[in-house]
């Protein structure tokens, strides 16, 4: 008997719940706001079980929403139609309050003009709760940035019908000055406090400014010496106009070791045949004064195919001396060396090249996101073919040039940005009067943008362009190839091999293939291509990391490497789509990409995957851009 009653009760509950479902939500009388915006304000959603309690709460939320938007006389009632399963909110918006006048008290005329130009409330704008809170915040910040840490801001309203007079009252208090600056959490024997004081760009007896203190915290954080930077102020004495400023700091590790590895393929190879290895050491607090020293080396050998044994070896050292000159100007010294080896055989010479160079520069962080500088670079390149005296391959290139550059970076994350931009333009002048055998002007810029999409996806795109213009009678084809632009490979058009497109070419390798007619092995030279005009566009859609560790990337790369805008050949451009996998790690994402050049046909040879053309694979570290 009890079991029958329980089943009956359960049946009534289930059928009753079905009859009490909300199939549709309707709004009536809403003239200023859309149904979608109001639906996002309430908790009840379609297919929810109707509840008078929830409907009452939603009604209160809608009234509060309207009053925050400047509708103080809004009223509302709701009804639920069981037969239609429809919940209806009937809204009487009433008149909206509009600002008829703004009065300031305790503010000078000049200050009032500046404040009124910044606040969101204007005549005859609507009076909203958000506008009021922003007005108070902006007004107080105005005084905090001008030496008044005790400023008190109040707002008052006088209503007549639907017109409102807004009054902004300010009690600035006394103007205060910084009496001392302290650094807590790090001893002077670990990081020199005079260096830290220079980094903040603050000094004693400086007028208090909340904006300057915020910037000082950003500058300290930008040194990479600290994982946490917090500031606080306190009275230096019984006088209100004297303040002690303290920065609480948590140190990072001053030394780092980095290791990296990656794989890539030639354009028409299936298996990865090129290995990329890198190692580095960095110390960013030499002599306790933030002097930075980094050593980076790379080794890229070919591990498969007829080119096995070829390699690229490089070494780069960078030394940075902050505050080498007044005004926060740092000195940078960067020597580097590169060795490229391509073995020959009985009928082809071994090709070798060495590049040695150095750069000395001055740079300054104008803000925590904006860097600008100037540098002088000297570069020497020797290329020769072993065993062939006076070979046409032999050459000595000299390039001395002055560079002016800047960079701006406000990305929200270095490894996986979802918003922000990165911009790096530079201009070079090489040759006369700096010497060398290359006379040209070079201008280039790299712009990257990251946008958040629905479902936590990210749209990332990059536009990179550059042009080289010879001067002093030099011809474009005579400019050393290592100073020209290249296209293809990692960070470029991933569907084509590195340096595979451009009007200028040199022999940098040899490749052995099997003749399809005779079956004999034939060794052919491999040309690397260069150009004086570059245009590159990359587009990626990145999914969020599933389970926090793996994500997908869909991308499209397109680029041009040509002589100039008036001489773009069919062979000077390429584009290709692709797909990739990203594996999230604590030190950055690991990348596996596949892409296919659309200008070449898809070829699958079941007898030999090495003669197939199914696209290129790359395995690397960090995002492509």
MITORVO-275411 format. One line per field, with one value per residue (C-alpha): residue in one letter; residue number from 1; x, y, z. Coordinates in Angstrom, 2 decimals. Each point is the difference from the previous one (the first is absolute). Layout:
REM MITORVO-275411
kevex A;...
lomi NUM;...
east X;...
north Y;...
up Z;...
This chain:
REM MITORVO-275411
kevex X;X;X;X;X;X;X;X;X;X;X;X;X;X;X;X;X;X;X;X;X;X;X;X;X;X;X;X;X;X;X;X;X;X;X;X;X;X;X;X;X;X;X;X;X;X;X;X;X;X;X;X;X;X;X;X;X;X;X;X;X;X;X;X;X;X;X;X;X;X;X;X;X;X;X;X;X;X;X;X;X;X;X;X;X;X;X;X;X;X;X;X;X;X;X;X;X;X;X;X;X;X;X;X;X;X;X;X;X;X;X;X;X;X;X;X;X;X;X;X;X;X;X;X;X;X;X;X;X;X;X;X;X;X;X;X;X;X;X;X;X;X;X;X;X;X;X;X;X;X;X;X;X;X;X;X;X;X;X;X;X;X;X;X;X;X;X;X;X;X;X;X;X;X;X;X;X;X;X;X;X;X;X;X;X;X;X;X;X;X;X;X;X;X;X;X;X;X;X;X;X;X;X;X;X;X;X;X;X;X;X;X;X;X;X;X;X;X;X;X;X;X;X;X;X;X;X;X;X;X;X;X;X;X;X;X;X;X;X;X;X;X;X;X;X;X;X;X;X;X;X;X;X;X;X;X;X;X;X;X;X;X;X;X;X;X;X;X;X;X;X;X;X;X;X;X;X;X;X;X;X;X;X;X;X;X;X;X;X;X;X;X;X;X;X;X;X;X;X;X;X;X;X;X;X;X;X;X;X;X;X;X;X;X;X;X;X;X;X;X;X;X;X;X;X;X;X;X;X;X;X;X;X;X;X;X;X;X;X;X;X;X;X;X;X;X;X;X;X;X;X;X;X;X;X;X;X;X;X;X;X;X;X;X;X;X;X;X;X;X;X;X;X;X;X;X;X;X;X;X;X;X;X;X;X;X;X;X;X;X;X;X;X;X;X;X;X;X;X;X;X;X;X;X;X;X;X;X;X;X;X;X;X;X;X;X;X;X;X;X;X;X;X;X;X;X;X;X;X;X;X;X;X;X;X;X;X;X;X;X;X;X;X;X;X;X;X;X;X;X;X;X;X;X;X;X;X;X;X;X;X;X;X;X;X;X;X;X;X;X;X;X;X;X;X;X;X;X;X;X;X;X;X;X;X;X;X;X;X;X;X;X;X;X;X;X;X;X;X;X;X;X;X;X;X;X;X;X;X;X;X;X;X;X;X;X;X;X;X;X;X;X;X;X;X;X;X;X;X;X;X;X;X;X;X;X;X;X;X;X;X;X;X;X;X;X;X;X;X;X;X;X;X;X;X;X;X;X;X;X;X;X;X;X;X;X;X;X;X;X;X;X;X;X;X;X;X;X;X;X;X;X;X;X;X;X;X;X;X;X;X;X;X;X;X;X;X;X;X;X;X;X;X;X;X;X;X;X;X;X;X;X;X;X;X;X;X;X;X;X;X;X;X;X;X
lomi 1;2;3;4;5;6;7;8;9;10;11;12;13;14;15;16;17;18;19;20;21;22;23;24;25;26;27;28;29;30;31;32;33;34;35;36;37;38;39;40;41;42;43;44;45;46;47;48;49;50;51;52;53;54;55;56;57;58;59;60;61;62;63;64;65;66;67;68;69;70;71;72;73;74;75;76;77;78;79;80;81;82;83;84;85;86;87;88;89;90;91;92;93;94;95;96;97;98;99;100;101;102;103;104;105;106;107;108;109;110;111;112;113;114;115;116;117;118;119;120;121;122;123;124;125;126;127;128;129;130;131;132;133;134;135;136;137;138;139;140;141;142;143;144;145;146;147;148;149;150;151;152;153;154;155;156;157;158;159;160;161;162;163;164;165;166;167;168;169;170;171;172;173;174;175;176;177;178;179;180;181;182;183;184;185;186;187;188;189;190;191;192;193;194;195;196;197;198;199;200;201;202;203;204;205;206;207;208;209;210;211;212;213;214;215;216;217;218;219;220;221;222;223;224;225;226;227;228;229;230;231;232;233;234;235;236;237;238;239;240;241;242;243;244;245;246;247;248;249;250;251;252;253;254;255;256;257;258;259;260;261;262;263;264;265;266;267;268;269;270;271;272;273;274;275;276;277;278;279;280;281;282;283;284;285;286;287;288;289;290;291;292;293;294;295;296;297;298;299;300;301;302;303;304;305;306;307;308;309;310;311;312;313;314;315;316;317;318;319;320;321;322;323;324;325;326;327;328;329;330;331;332;333;334;335;336;337;338;339;340;341;342;343;344;345;346;347;348;349;350;351;352;353;354;355;356;357;358;359;360;361;362;363;364;365;366;367;368;369;370;371;372;373;374;375;376;377;378;379;380;381;382;383;384;385;386;387;388;389;390;391;392;393;394;395;396;397;398;399;400;401;402;403;404;405;406;407;408;409;410;411;412;413;414;415;416;417;418;419;420;421;422;423;424;425;426;427;428;429;430;431;432;433;434;435;436;437;438;439;440;441;442;443;444;445;446;447;448;449;450;451;452;453;454;455;456;457;458;459;460;461;462;463;464;465;466;467;468;469;470;471;472;473;474;475;476;477;478;479;480;481;482;483;484;485;486;487;488;489;490;491;492;493;494;495;496;497;498;499;500;501;502;503;504;505;506;507;508;509;510;511;512;513;514;515;516;517;518;519;520;521;522;523;524;525;526;527;528;529;530;531;532;533;534;535;536;537;538;539;540;541;542;543;544;545;546;547;548;549;550;551;552;553;554;555;556;557;558;559;560;561;562;563;564;565;566;567;568;569;570;571;572;573;574;575;576;577;578;579;580;581;582;583;584;585;586;587;588;589;590;591;592;593;594;595;596;597;598;599;600;601;602;603;604;605;606;607;608;609;610;611;612;613;614;615;616;617;618;619;620;621;622;623;624;625
east 0.00;2.81;1.85;-3.10;-0.44;3.69;-0.26;-3.16;1.70;3.05;-2.22;-1.82;3.29;1.38;-3.14;-0.41;3.58;-0.64;-3.07;1.99;2.85;0.85;0.07;0.07;0.98;-1.61;0.62;-2.57;0.42;3.79;0.75;3.59;1.52;-0.19;-1.55;3.43;1.52;-2.88;0.13;3.66;-1.01;-2.37;0.76;-2.99;0.82;-1.98;-0.90;0.38;-2.79;-2.15;0.35;-1.83;3.02;2.40;-2.43;-0.20;3.78;0.25;-2.53;2.06;3.16;-1.67;-1.21;3.48;1.50;-2.33;0.66;3.75;-0.57;-1.78;-3.66;-1.02;-3.74;0.12;-2.63;-0.50;-2.33;0.22;-2.43;0.36;-2.34;-0.10;-1.66;2.68;2.77;0.90;1.44;-0.73;1.54;-2.06;2.19;-0.98;3.27;-1.10;2.08;3.76;2.05;2.17;2.74;-1.00;2.96;3.28;1.26;3.45;0.93;3.47;1.57;1.81;-1.29;3.02;-0.28;-3.76;0.45;2.50;-2.16;-3.21;1.80;0.90;-3.14;-2.65;-2.95;-0.91;-2.93;-2.54;1.14;-1.98;0.95;1.13;1.42;3.08;0.49;-0.17;2.55;2.34;-0.32;1.06;2.87;1.35;-0.27;1.82;2.69;0.51;0.95;1.95;2.20;0.63;1.25;-3.18;-0.11;-2.80;-2.45;-3.66;-2.56;-3.78;-2.85;-3.52;-3.04;-2.99;-2.96;-2.73;-2.36;2.35;2.83;2.91;2.61;3.19;2.30;3.60;1.54;3.75;1.99;3.60;1.73;3.70;2.50;2.54;3.59;2.06;2.42;1.68;-0.10;0.64;0.37;-1.13;0.54;3.37;3.26;2.34;2.64;-2.24;-1.28;1.47;-2.67;1.41;-0.52;-3.58;-0.63;1.23;-2.26;-3.08;0.87;-1.08;1.92;-0.42;-1.84;-1.91;-3.65;-2.23;-1.66;-1.93;0.64;3.76;0.01;-1.95;2.52;2.85;-1.46;-0.25;3.63;1.16;-2.01;1.36;3.57;-0.97;1.75;-3.25;-3.07;-2.03;0.05;-2.37;0.10;-1.36;0.21;-0.01;0.52;3.66;-0.75;-2.90;-0.25;-2.49;2.10;2.90;-0.26;2.14;-0.24;0.82;0.19;-0.48;2.04;0.28;3.12;0.10;2.91;2.74;1.47;-1.82;0.93;-2.09;-0.05;-2.02;-0.51;-2.03;-0.42;-0.92;-0.23;1.03;-2.79;-0.62;1.11;-2.29;2.27;1.64;3.63;1.27;0.67;0.09;1.79;0.56;1.50;0.38;1.10;-1.11;0.90;-1.97;1.57;3.77;1.82;-3.30;-1.06;-2.23;2.76;-1.14;2.09;-1.45;1.69;-2.07;1.19;-1.73;0.84;-2.13;1.25;-1.62;-0.58;-1.62;0.38;2.84;0.75;0.67;3.04;-0.75;-0.46;-0.44;1.77;-0.42;0.97;-1.32;1.00;-1.90;1.12;-2.26;1.09;-3.04;0.39;3.31;-0.92;-2.35;-3.70;-0.30;1.98;1.51;3.01;-0.19;2.89;-0.80;2.72;-1.07;1.43;-1.57;1.46;-1.81;1.32;-1.33;2.03;0.83;0.92;2.34;-1.53;-1.17;1.99;-0.67;-1.61;0.91;-0.86;0.91;-1.70;1.46;-1.59;-0.63;-2.50;0.29;-3.13;-1.76;-3.59;-2.56;-3.26;-2.27;-2.74;-0.43;-1.29;1.91;3.72;1.99;3.65;2.82;2.84;3.03;0.67;3.09;-0.19;2.48;-0.84;2.38;-1.41;2.15;-0.01;2.70;2.29;-0.86;2.41;-1.69;-3.42;-2.95;-1.43;2.89;-0.93;0.69;-2.93;0.30;-3.05;0.21;-3.27;-1.75;-3.38;-2.78;-2.73;-2.83;-2.39;-3.36;-1.40;-3.21;-0.83;-1.68;2.15;3.34;-0.59;-3.74;-1.29;-3.73;0.00;2.37;2.41;3.71;1.71;3.66;1.04;3.60;1.99;3.60;2.55;2.93;3.18;1.04;1.22;0.37;2.08;-0.50;-0.93;-3.77;-1.78;-3.71;-2.85;-2.29;-3.39;-2.02;-2.88;-1.62;-3.54;-1.90;-3.50;-1.86;-3.78;-2.25;-2.80;-3.04;0.55;3.38;1.58;2.62;0.47;3.67;1.30;3.25;1.04;3.70;1.42;3.41;1.84;3.68;0.99;3.58;1.83;3.34;-0.31;-0.34;-2.20;-2.55;1.49;3.44;-1.19;1.28;-2.61;0.17;-1.30;-3.07;-3.40;-0.96;-3.29;-1.04;0.32;-0.65;-1.51;-0.61;-1.95;0.10;-1.21;3.30;3.61;2.21;1.46;-1.85;-1.48;1.64;1.56;3.64;1.57;3.27;1.12;-0.03;-0.40;-0.18;-2.74;0.16;-3.12;-0.78;-0.77;-3.49;0.96;3.48;-0.04;3.41;0.82;0.46;1.48;-1.50;0.83;-2.52;-0.54;-1.06;-2.01;-0.01;-1.71;-0.07;-3.78;-1.90;-3.68;-1.19;-3.41;-0.81;-3.46;-0.73;-3.09;1.08;-2.32;0.25;2.08;-2.21;0.57;2.54;2.66;-0.86;-1.56;-0.48;1.08;-1.38;2.17;0.57;3.35;0.65;3.09;1.91;3.78;0.87;2.27;-2.47;-3.71;0.28;1.73;-1.95;0.22;-2.21;2.84;0.37;-3.07;-1.49;-2.83;-1.31;-2.43;0.84;-0.98;2.02;0.00;1.20;1.06;0.09;3.01;1.21;2.74;-2.19;-1.97;1.50;-1.07;-0.76;-1.12;-0.94;-0.58;-0.25;0.98;-3.09;2.07;1.45;-2.14;-0.56;1.98;-0.06;2.42;-0.81;3.35;2.08;-1.23;3.21;-1.14;-3.50;-1.18;-2.49;1.17;2.48;0.18;1.63;0.60;1.12;-0.26;-2.23;-2.68;0.88;-0.45
north 0.00;2.41;-0.85;0.79;3.36;0.82;-0.80;2.13;2.91;-0.30;-0.04;3.15;1.77;-0.91;0.98;3.12;1.02;-0.49;2.23;2.65;0.31;3.43;-0.48;3.68;3.26;3.16;3.68;2.72;3.75;0.02;2.87;0.77;-3.48;-3.12;-3.30;-1.60;2.51;-0.38;-3.81;0.12;1.90;-2.62;-3.48;-1.85;-1.56;-1.95;-3.57;0.90;-1.02;3.00;1.35;2.99;0.62;0.14;2.16;2.46;0.12;0.58;2.82;1.69;-0.41;1.57;2.96;0.44;-0.20;2.72;2.28;-0.37;1.10;3.19;-1.15;0.66;-0.44;-3.39;-2.48;-3.59;-2.95;-3.54;-2.73;-3.68;-1.69;-3.69;-0.97;1.72;-0.53;3.65;2.41;3.66;3.08;3.17;3.05;3.63;1.78;3.53;3.08;-0.19;2.44;2.26;2.32;3.63;1.56;-0.96;2.09;-0.35;1.07;0.20;-0.22;2.74;0.93;-1.48;-3.27;-0.10;0.35;-2.89;-2.24;0.69;-0.94;-3.43;-1.13;-2.03;2.16;2.92;2.27;-1.26;-3.61;-2.41;-0.28;-3.56;-1.72;-1.04;3.57;1.30;-2.52;0.68;3.75;-0.40;-2.34;2.22;3.16;-1.55;-1.46;3.46;1.30;-3.11;0.52;3.63;-0.36;-0.31;-3.46;0.98;1.37;-0.72;0.09;0.02;0.33;1.29;0.30;2.32;-1.25;2.09;-2.08;-1.98;2.56;-0.46;2.43;-1.86;1.48;-1.18;0.94;-0.35;0.44;-0.32;0.06;0.87;-0.53;-2.64;-0.83;-3.18;0.21;-3.39;-3.10;-3.45;-3.44;-2.89;-3.70;0.39;1.01;2.59;-2.73;-1.95;2.83;3.46;2.36;3.00;-1.96;-0.77;3.67;0.97;-2.66;1.50;3.48;1.39;2.13;1.48;3.33;-0.93;0.97;-2.98;-1.53;-3.27;-0.32;0.36;-2.60;-2.43;0.55;-0.50;-3.38;-0.93;1.00;-2.14;-2.96;0.50;-0.62;-3.71;0.01;-0.27;-2.22;2.34;3.78;1.79;3.62;1.68;3.45;1.17;3.25;0.80;2.06;1.67;2.34;-1.02;1.44;-2.41;-3.63;-3.12;-2.18;-3.71;-2.72;-3.60;-2.20;-3.74;-1.02;-2.27;-2.28;2.18;-2.81;-2.13;-2.86;-0.68;-3.04;-0.46;-2.53;-0.21;-1.83;1.17;-1.45;1.06;1.06;-3.39;-2.34;-1.95;-0.73;2.85;0.20;3.13;0.14;3.32;0.07;3.05;0.72;3.19;1.50;3.35;2.07;3.20;1.41;0.15;2.33;0.33;2.76;-1.76;-0.49;-2.71;-2.61;-2.70;-2.66;-1.82;-2.74;-2.06;-3.10;-1.04;-3.22;-1.91;-3.53;-1.77;-0.18;0.86;3.24;-1.80;1.51;3.58;2.38;3.57;1.05;3.39;1.81;3.33;1.92;3.02;2.29;2.79;2.76;1.91;3.71;0.17;3.60;2.42;0.11;-3.77;-0.91;-3.49;-1.26;-3.31;-2.02;-2.98;-2.03;-3.02;-2.73;-2.42;-2.95;-1.78;-3.27;-1.89;-3.05;-0.85;-3.22;-1.19;2.31;2.93;2.21;0.46;3.39;1.86;3.44;1.93;3.12;2.11;3.17;2.32;2.60;2.89;1.89;2.41;-0.62;1.38;-1.26;3.01;-1.86;-3.53;-1.00;2.27;-0.35;2.15;0.00;0.42;-2.39;-0.42;-3.42;-1.38;-3.30;-2.09;-3.09;-2.45;-2.58;-2.43;-3.36;-2.41;-1.42;2.50;2.97;3.31;-1.58;2.31;-1.08;1.68;3.41;2.37;2.13;3.05;1.78;2.91;1.70;2.30;-1.14;2.00;-2.12;-0.11;-2.60;0.03;-3.07;-0.07;-3.70;-1.47;-3.15;-0.78;-3.71;-0.04;3.56;0.51;3.80;2.83;0.98;-0.25;2.50;0.08;2.42;0.85;1.92;-0.70;2.01;-2.09;0.94;3.58;1.57;-3.07;-2.09;-3.56;-1.20;0.21;3.29;-0.11;1.29;-2.55;0.56;-2.75;-0.37;-2.92;0.42;-2.68;0.16;-2.39;0.04;-2.02;-1.95;-1.80;-3.40;1.26;-0.24;2.49;1.64;0.81;1.73;1.57;2.33;0.35;2.13;1.26;1.62;0.45;2.97;0.15;3.33;1.43;-1.80;-3.52;-2.52;-2.09;-3.33;0.99;0.46;-2.88;-2.74;-0.20;3.58;-0.73;-1.34;-3.67;-1.88;-3.45;-2.23;0.62;3.39;0.68;-1.93;-3.41;-1.82;0.57;-0.73;2.74;2.43;-1.62;3.12;3.15;1.46;-0.33;-3.39;-1.64;-3.61;-0.99;-3.78;-3.09;-2.60;-3.51;-1.29;-3.09;0.55;-1.43;-1.09;-1.49;-0.83;1.65;2.28;3.62;2.72;3.43;3.36;1.42;3.72;2.28;3.05;3.59;3.28;3.71;0.22;-1.98;-0.24;-2.68;-0.66;-2.69;-0.78;-2.49;-1.10;-1.60;-2.11;-0.07;-2.75;-3.01;-1.25;2.81;-1.64;-0.58;2.27;0.35;2.72;0.67;2.36;1.59;1.44;2.14;1.88;1.76;0.26;1.96;2.64;2.87;0.74;0.36;-3.35;-2.74;-3.29;-3.05;-1.74;2.85;-0.74;-2.95;-0.77;-3.01;-1.06;-2.31;-1.48;-0.51;-1.35;1.95;-1.76;2.34;-0.28;2.15;1.46;0.66;-1.90;-2.77;0.35;-2.65;1.48;-1.38;2.27;-0.37;2.38;0.44;0.81;-3.51;-3.11;-2.56;-3.16;-3.27;-2.70;-3.22;-1.46;2.79;2.61;1.95;0.82;0.96;3.59;0.09;3.18;0.96;-0.95;2.03;-0.69;2.95;1.97;3.04;1.41;0.75;3.71
up 0.00;0.95;-3.20;-2.10;1.72;-0.58;-3.72;-0.25;1.72;-2.26;-3.10;1.14;0.63;-3.43;-1.93;2.10;-0.77;-3.73;0.20;1.94;-2.48;-1.44;-3.76;-0.88;1.73;-1.26;0.78;-0.64;0.24;-0.28;-2.35;0.95;0.44;-2.15;1.07;-0.11;2.41;2.44;-0.28;1.01;3.14;1.42;1.36;-1.50;-3.35;-2.57;1.04;3.68;2.43;0.73;3.54;1.47;2.22;-2.97;-1.97;2.90;0.28;-3.76;0.23;2.70;-2.07;-3.04;2.07;1.47;-3.50;-1.26;2.97;-0.48;-3.59;1.08;0.21;3.65;-0.60;-1.73;1.13;-1.05;0.32;-1.27;-1.00;-0.87;-2.50;0.78;-3.29;-2.08;2.54;-0.48;2.55;-0.76;1.62;-0.56;0.46;0.50;-0.53;0.89;-0.69;-0.12;2.06;-2.10;1.18;-0.44;1.82;1.69;2.94;1.58;3.52;1.50;-3.48;-1.89;-3.42;-1.81;1.94;-0.56;-3.76;-0.07;2.21;-1.93;-3.22;1.44;1.85;-1.88;1.11;-2.27;-0.75;-1.07;0.59;2.15;3.66;0.74;3.08;-1.97;-1.21;3.57;1.31;-2.93;0.55;3.63;-0.92;-2.81;2.09;2.95;-2.27;-1.46;3.46;0.97;-3.08;0.96;3.53;2.09;1.64;2.40;-2.60;0.74;-2.84;0.44;-2.48;0.59;-2.24;-0.05;-2.01;-1.59;-2.12;-2.29;0.19;2.39;1.25;0.91;2.63;0.37;3.34;0.63;3.19;-1.29;3.36;0.22;-2.78;0.99;-0.98;0.12;2.90;-0.53;-2.20;1.48;-1.58;2.17;-0.57;-1.73;1.71;-1.45;-0.18;-2.40;-2.23;0.36;1.32;-1.87;-3.23;1.05;0.78;-3.47;-1.49;1.69;-1.37;3.38;2.47;3.45;0.28;-3.15;-0.10;0.77;-3.06;-0.06;-3.75;0.43;2.78;-2.20;-2.80;2.44;0.97;-3.68;-0.63;2.94;-1.28;-3.54;1.22;0.35;3.38;1.95;-0.12;2.22;0.38;2.36;1.17;3.10;1.56;3.61;1.85;0.46;3.12;1.72;-2.98;-2.67;-2.85;0.45;-1.17;0.13;-3.11;0.28;-2.66;1.15;-2.35;-0.56;-1.92;-3.02;-0.81;-1.48;-2.12;-2.57;-2.28;-3.10;-2.28;-3.18;-2.78;-3.18;-3.32;-3.48;-3.49;-3.46;-2.32;-1.60;2.79;2.27;2.94;1.96;-1.06;1.71;3.72;1.86;3.34;2.18;3.39;1.98;3.28;1.39;3.04;0.49;3.16;-0.41;2.41;1.95;-2.41;-2.50;-2.57;-2.39;-1.77;-2.24;-2.14;-2.63;-2.33;-2.66;-1.98;-2.99;-1.64;-2.85;1.29;-2.99;-3.76;-2.33;1.87;3.26;1.65;-0.96;2.90;1.17;3.21;1.65;3.20;1.30;3.12;1.28;2.78;1.31;2.38;1.35;0.76;-1.85;-0.81;1.75;-0.89;0.46;-3.13;-0.10;-1.96;-1.89;-1.46;-2.23;-1.75;-2.07;-2.22;-2.49;-1.89;-2.85;-1.44;-3.03;-0.91;-3.57;-1.78;-2.71;-2.56;2.14;2.37;3.70;0.64;3.17;1.31;3.14;1.28;2.78;1.25;2.89;1.07;2.44;0.88;2.32;1.04;2.41;1.42;-0.51;1.85;1.27;-3.46;-2.39;-0.84;-2.40;-0.97;-2.50;-0.85;-2.22;-1.53;-1.71;-1.87;-2.02;-2.07;-1.68;-2.44;-1.97;-1.76;1.17;-2.64;-2.74;-0.17;-0.77;-0.12;-0.89;3.32;1.85;1.36;2.87;1.09;2.21;1.37;2.43;0.82;2.42;1.34;1.63;1.58;2.49;1.34;1.71;1.77;2.07;-0.42;3.07;-0.09;-1.62;-0.69;-0.80;-0.59;-0.41;-0.32;-0.79;-2.77;-0.75;-2.31;-1.06;-2.78;-0.87;-2.62;-1.10;-1.96;-1.27;-1.82;-0.62;2.28;2.26;-2.39;-1.20;-3.49;0.42;-0.58;0.71;2.12;1.63;1.62;1.65;2.44;1.81;1.38;1.96;1.41;2.32;0.41;2.29;-1.71;1.41;1.64;1.30;-3.43;-1.20;-3.39;-0.55;-3.10;-1.13;-2.79;-0.75;-2.80;-1.07;-2.86;-0.86;-2.18;-1.33;-0.13;-1.15;-3.35;1.40;-1.83;1.93;-1.15;1.36;3.58;2.15;0.24;3.79;0.19;-2.12;0.96;-0.17;-0.03;1.21;3.02;3.67;0.78;-3.70;-2.67;1.65;-3.14;-1.82;0.90;1.48;-2.53;-2.91;-1.63;-1.36;-3.15;1.15;0.69;0.96;0.35;3.66;-0.16;-2.21;-0.19;-1.42;-1.76;-2.07;-3.69;-0.65;-3.54;0.41;3.71;0.42;2.92;-1.01;2.23;-0.56;1.60;2.47;-0.41;2.83;-1.01;1.19;-0.84;0.75;0.51;2.62;0.85;2.43;1.53;2.56;1.37;2.80;1.91;3.28;2.12;3.80;1.58;0.66;3.54;0.28;-2.15;-3.68;-2.62;-3.76;-2.41;-3.48;-2.06;-3.38;-1.12;-3.08;-1.10;-2.76;-0.37;-3.14;-1.52;0.39;-0.34;-3.79;-0.54;1.77;-1.86;0.33;1.86;2.50;2.09;1.86;2.36;1.82;2.74;2.86;3.32;3.16;3.53;3.02;3.19;2.97;2.32;2.91;-2.20;-3.05;-2.65;-2.15;-3.63;-2.66;-3.33;-3.40;-3.02;-3.77;-2.77;-2.21;-3.10;-0.23;-0.55;2.72;-0.84;1.92;-1.10;1.83;-1.04;1.52;2.42;-0.64;-3.55;1.14;0.32;2.84;1.72;2.70;3.67;2.75;3.67;2.07;3.20;0.68;-2.27;-3.63;0.80
